[in-house]
């Protein structure tokens, strides 16, 4: 939907707008524009959330942050920022 809306408005991806999605599903490969994406372990994230909720009543939470491994895949939908000529 974002790609279509940008195209209708004359916005070029990636020249005018870089687009990054999360999850890395097969949809990133469909169409003429291969989308850049961040891939993360969704199953593991869901498992940890459920475990934290179940443990919530049993022990006091330290409110800590957990990091899960992620990967960034740069494809056709990102570009370096344009440098505008000084006037």
mmCIF file of the C-alpha atoms, coordinates in Angstrom:
data_MODEL
# 
_entry.id   MODEL 
# 
loop_
_atom_site.group_PDB 
_atom_site.id 
_atom_site.type_symbol 
_atom_site.label_atom_id 
_atom_site.label_alt_id 
_atom_site.label_comp_id 
_atom_site.label_asym_id 
_atom_site.label_entity_id 
_atom_site.label_seq_id 
_atom_site.pdbx_PDB_ins_code 
_atom_site.Cartn_x 
_atom_site.Cartn_y 
_atom_site.Cartn_z 
_atom_site.occupancy 
_atom_site.B_iso_or_equiv 
_atom_site.pdbx_formal_charge 
_atom_site.auth_seq_id 
_atom_site.auth_comp_id 
_atom_site.auth_asym_id 
_atom_site.auth_atom_id 
_atom_site.pdbx_PDB_model_num 
ATOM 1  C CA . UNK A 1 1  ? 0.000  0.000   0.000  1.00 0.00 ? 1  UNK A CA 1 
ATOM 2  C CA . UNK A 1 2  ? 2.849  2.422   0.796  1.00 0.00 ? 2  UNK A CA 1 
ATOM 3  C CA . UNK A 1 3  ? 4.558  1.742   -2.522 1.00 0.00 ? 3  UNK A CA 1 
ATOM 4  C CA . UNK A 1 4  ? 1.301  2.352   -4.420 1.00 0.00 ? 4  UNK A CA 1 
ATOM 5  C CA . UNK A 1 5  ? 0.541  5.554   -2.504 1.00 0.00 ? 5  UNK A CA 1 
ATOM 6  C CA . UNK A 1 6  ? 4.059  6.896   -3.065 1.00 0.00 ? 6  UNK A CA 1 
ATOM 7  C CA . UNK A 1 7  ? 3.900  6.074   -6.777 1.00 0.00 ? 7  UNK A CA 1 
ATOM 8  C CA . UNK A 1 8  ? 0.524  7.826   -7.154 1.00 0.00 ? 8  UNK A CA 1 
ATOM 9  C CA . UNK A 1 9  ? 2.020  10.936  -5.582 1.00 0.00 ? 9  UNK A CA 1 
ATOM 10 C CA . UNK A 1 10 ? 5.101  10.898  -7.793 1.00 0.00 ? 10 UNK A CA 1 
ATOM 11 C CA . UNK A 1 11 ? 7.412  9.848   -4.950 1.00 0.00 ? 11 UNK A CA 1 
ATOM 12 C CA . UNK A 1 12 ? 10.199 7.595   -6.152 1.00 0.00 ? 12 UNK A CA 1 
ATOM 13 C CA . UNK A 1 13 ? 11.348 4.750   -3.916 1.00 0.00 ? 13 UNK A CA 1 
ATOM 14 C CA . UNK A 1 14 ? 14.251 4.837   -3.060 1.00 0.00 ? 14 UNK A CA 1 
ATOM 15 C CA . UNK A 1 15 ? 15.338 8.162   -4.611 1.00 0.00 ? 15 UNK A CA 1 
ATOM 16 C CA . UNK A 1 16 ? 12.824 10.260  -2.623 1.00 0.00 ? 16 UNK A CA 1 
ATOM 17 C CA . UNK A 1 17 ? 11.849 7.848   0.143  1.00 0.00 ? 17 UNK A CA 1 
ATOM 18 C CA . UNK A 1 18 ? 13.608 4.819   1.627  1.00 0.00 ? 18 UNK A CA 1 
ATOM 19 C CA . UNK A 1 19 ? 11.228 2.056   2.714  1.00 0.00 ? 19 UNK A CA 1 
ATOM 20 C CA . UNK A 1 20 ? 12.061 -0.658  5.250  1.00 0.00 ? 20 UNK A CA 1 
ATOM 21 C CA . UNK A 1 21 ? 9.697  -3.366  6.482  1.00 0.00 ? 21 UNK A CA 1 
ATOM 22 C CA . UNK A 1 22 ? 9.902  -5.700  9.456  1.00 0.00 ? 22 UNK A CA 1 
ATOM 23 C CA . UNK A 1 23 ? 9.598  -9.442  9.350  1.00 0.00 ? 23 UNK A CA 1 
ATOM 24 C CA . UNK A 1 24 ? 11.091 -10.348 5.996  1.00 0.00 ? 24 UNK A CA 1 
ATOM 25 C CA . UNK A 1 25 ? 8.143  -12.289 4.613  1.00 0.00 ? 25 UNK A CA 1 
ATOM 26 C CA . UNK A 1 26 ? 7.944  -13.515 1.031  1.00 0.00 ? 26 UNK A CA 1 
ATOM 27 C CA . UNK A 1 27 ? 6.027  -10.306 0.245  1.00 0.00 ? 27 UNK A CA 1 
ATOM 28 C CA . UNK A 1 28 ? 9.360  -8.450  0.250  1.00 0.00 ? 28 UNK A CA 1 
ATOM 29 C CA . UNK A 1 29 ? 10.223 -10.266 -2.979 1.00 0.00 ? 29 UNK A CA 1 
ATOM 30 C CA . UNK A 1 30 ? 6.982  -9.650  -4.875 1.00 0.00 ? 30 UNK A CA 1 
ATOM 31 C CA . UNK A 1 31 ? 6.614  -7.030  -7.567 1.00 0.00 ? 31 UNK A CA 1 
ATOM 32 C CA . UNK A 1 32 ? 9.208  -4.906  -9.298 1.00 0.00 ? 32 UNK A CA 1 
ATOM 33 C CA . UNK A 1 33 ? 10.660 -3.493  -6.067 1.00 0.00 ? 33 UNK A CA 1 
ATOM 34 C CA . UNK A 1 34 ? 12.395 -5.841  -3.651 1.00 0.00 ? 34 UNK A CA 1 
ATOM 35 C CA . UNK A 1 35 ? 11.812 -4.331  -0.218 1.00 0.00 ? 35 UNK A CA 1 
ATOM 36 C CA . UNK A 1 36 ? 14.562 -3.883  2.335  1.00 0.00 ? 36 UNK A CA 1 
ATOM 37 C CA . UNK A 1 37 ? 13.684 -5.462  5.646  1.00 0.00 ? 37 UNK A CA 1 
ATOM 38 C CA . UNK A 1 38 ? 14.692 -6.196  9.205  1.00 0.00 ? 38 UNK A CA 1 
ATOM 39 C CA . UNK A 1 39 ? 14.388 -9.876  10.014 1.00 0.00 ? 39 UNK A CA 1 
ATOM 40 C CA . UNK A 1 40 ? 13.927 -10.959 13.616 1.00 0.00 ? 40 UNK A CA 1 
ATOM 41 C CA . UNK A 1 41 ? 12.911 -14.191 15.344 1.00 0.00 ? 41 UNK A CA 1 
ATOM 42 C CA . UNK A 1 42 ? 9.149  -13.629 15.655 1.00 0.00 ? 42 UNK A CA 1 
ATOM 43 C CA . UNK A 1 43 ? 8.461  -17.055 17.167 1.00 0.00 ? 43 UNK A CA 1 
ATOM 44 C CA . UNK A 1 44 ? 11.138 -16.549 19.832 1.00 0.00 ? 44 UNK A CA 1 
ATOM 45 C CA . UNK A 1 45 ? 9.852  -13.038 20.592 1.00 0.00 ? 45 UNK A CA 1 
ATOM 46 C CA . UNK A 1 46 ? 6.341  -14.383 21.097 1.00 0.00 ? 46 UNK A CA 1 
ATOM 47 C CA . UNK A 1 47 ? 7.613  -17.239 23.245 1.00 0.00 ? 47 UNK A CA 1 
ATOM 48 C CA . UNK A 1 48 ? 9.524  -14.823 25.486 1.00 0.00 ? 48 UNK A CA 1 
ATOM 49 C CA . UNK A 1 49 ? 6.514  -12.518 25.894 1.00 0.00 ? 49 UNK A CA 1 
ATOM 50 C CA . UNK A 1 50 ? 4.323  -15.437 26.972 1.00 0.00 ? 50 UNK A CA 1 
ATOM 51 C CA . UNK A 1 51 ? 7.008  -16.692 29.358 1.00 0.00 ? 51 UNK A CA 1 
ATOM 52 C CA . UNK A 1 52 ? 7.406  -13.229 30.910 1.00 0.00 ? 52 UNK A CA 1 
ATOM 53 C CA . UNK A 1 53 ? 3.633  -12.947 31.370 1.00 0.00 ? 53 UNK A CA 1 
ATOM 54 C CA . UNK A 1 54 ? 3.433  -16.377 32.984 1.00 0.00 ? 54 UNK A CA 1 
ATOM 55 C CA . UNK A 1 55 ? 6.364  -15.587 35.282 1.00 0.00 ? 55 UNK A CA 1 
ATOM 56 C CA . UNK A 1 56 ? 4.965  -12.186 36.228 1.00 0.00 ? 56 UNK A CA 1 
ATOM 57 C CA . UNK A 1 57 ? 3.002  -13.446 39.211 1.00 0.00 ? 57 UNK A CA 1 
ATOM 58 C CA . UNK A 1 58 ? 5.741  -15.765 40.460 1.00 0.00 ? 58 UNK A CA 1 
ATOM 59 C CA . UNK A 1 59 ? 8.680  -13.416 40.765 1.00 0.00 ? 59 UNK A CA 1 
ATOM 60 C CA . UNK A 1 60 ? 9.419  -9.730  40.692 1.00 0.00 ? 60 UNK A CA 1 
ATOM 61 C CA . UNK A 1 61 ? 10.474 -8.429  37.289 1.00 0.00 ? 61 UNK A CA 1 
ATOM 62 C CA . UNK A 1 62 ? 13.591 -6.333  37.029 1.00 0.00 ? 62 UNK A CA 1 
ATOM 63 C CA . UNK A 1 63 ? 12.088 -4.521  34.028 1.00 0.00 ? 63 UNK A CA 1 
ATOM 64 C CA . UNK A 1 64 ? 15.179 -5.411  32.032 1.00 0.00 ? 64 UNK A CA 1 
ATOM 65 C CA . UNK A 1 65 ? 15.560 -5.286  28.303 1.00 0.00 ? 65 UNK A CA 1 
ATOM 66 C CA . UNK A 1 66 ? 16.084 -8.417  26.261 1.00 0.00 ? 66 UNK A CA 1 
ATOM 67 C CA . UNK A 1 67 ? 17.790 -8.332  22.903 1.00 0.00 ? 67 UNK A CA 1 
ATOM 68 C CA . UNK A 1 68 ? 17.029 -10.813 20.159 1.00 0.00 ? 68 UNK A CA 1 
ATOM 69 C CA . UNK A 1 69 ? 19.241 -11.283 17.108 1.00 0.00 ? 69 UNK A CA 1 
ATOM 70 C CA . UNK A 1 70 ? 18.209 -9.244  14.081 1.00 0.00 ? 70 UNK A CA 1 
ATOM 71 C CA . UNK A 1 71 ? 19.495 -8.854  10.542 1.00 0.00 ? 71 UNK A CA 1 
ATOM 72 C CA . UNK A 1 72 ? 19.045 -6.007  8.078  1.00 0.00 ? 72 UNK A CA 1 
ATOM 73 C CA . UNK A 1 73 ? 18.700 -6.833  4.387  1.00 0.00 ? 73 UNK A CA 1 
ATOM 74 C CA . UNK A 1 74 ? 19.214 -3.801  2.149  1.00 0.00 ? 74 UNK A CA 1 
ATOM 75 C CA . UNK A 1 75 ? 17.443 -4.295  -1.160 1.00 0.00 ? 75 UNK A CA 1 
ATOM 76 C CA . UNK A 1 76 ? 16.002 -2.000  -3.844 1.00 0.00 ? 76 UNK A CA 1 
ATOM 77 C CA . UNK A 1 77 ? 13.951 0.177   -1.491 1.00 0.00 ? 77 UNK A CA 1 
ATOM 78 C CA . UNK A 1 78 ? 16.733 2.076   0.303  1.00 0.00 ? 78 UNK A CA 1 
ATOM 79 C CA . UNK A 1 79 ? 19.323 4.588   -0.863 1.00 0.00 ? 79 UNK A CA 1 
ATOM 80 C CA . UNK A 1 80 ? 21.789 7.009   0.643  1.00 0.00 ? 80 UNK A CA 1 
ATOM 81 C CA . UNK A 1 81 ? 20.409 10.489  1.323  1.00 0.00 ? 81 UNK A CA 1 
ATOM 82 C CA . UNK A 1 82 ? 20.685 12.889  -1.575 1.00 0.00 ? 82 UNK A CA 1 
ATOM 83 C CA . UNK A 1 83 ? 23.040 15.797  -1.199 1.00 0.00 ? 83 UNK A CA 1 
ATOM 84 C CA . UNK A 1 84 ? 21.315 18.988  -2.351 1.00 0.00 ? 84 UNK A CA 1 
ATOM 85 C CA . UNK A 1 85 ? 23.452 21.492  -4.216 1.00 0.00 ? 85 UNK A CA 1 
ATOM 86 C CA . UNK A 1 86 ? 24.247 24.625  -2.188 1.00 0.00 ? 86 UNK A CA 1 
ATOM 87 C CA . UNK A 1 87 ? 22.518 27.733  -3.471 1.00 0.00 ? 87 UNK A CA 1 
# 
